[in-house]
Amino acid sequence: MVLGIQIAGILFGLFMIYYSFLNYKRKEFSSKEIFFWSVVWILFIAISLFPNILDPIVKIGGFLRALDLLIISGFLFLIAAIFYTYTVTRKVQKKLETVVRDVAMRKYRK
């Protein structure tokens, strides 16, 4: 029996596959990126349909429920994504500062 949350998970996964495909068509994703994200969303759909897939991992990890595993995994993913975004932003900020400094120095010399 498929629950409402499973249907929502399946619909979300299908929408994200479609959205990833749109980004690929707009040339915002490379073929490697569309492959990676398609696999991620297919795994998301599979876990939504068959949550028992996670039972061995739940037992090995010492979690009480699969939901605990998913919540902790989600937090770890978000922390890693925020850290990665921060590092990329800092690199761009430093490059922008260098460009602005160079442009300002060129204008000052004239």
Summary of the structure (lengths in Angstrom):
residues: 110
radius of gyration: 21.2
end to end distance: 75.0
largest distance: 75.0
contacts: 247
relative contact order: 0.07
helix: 87%
strand: 0%
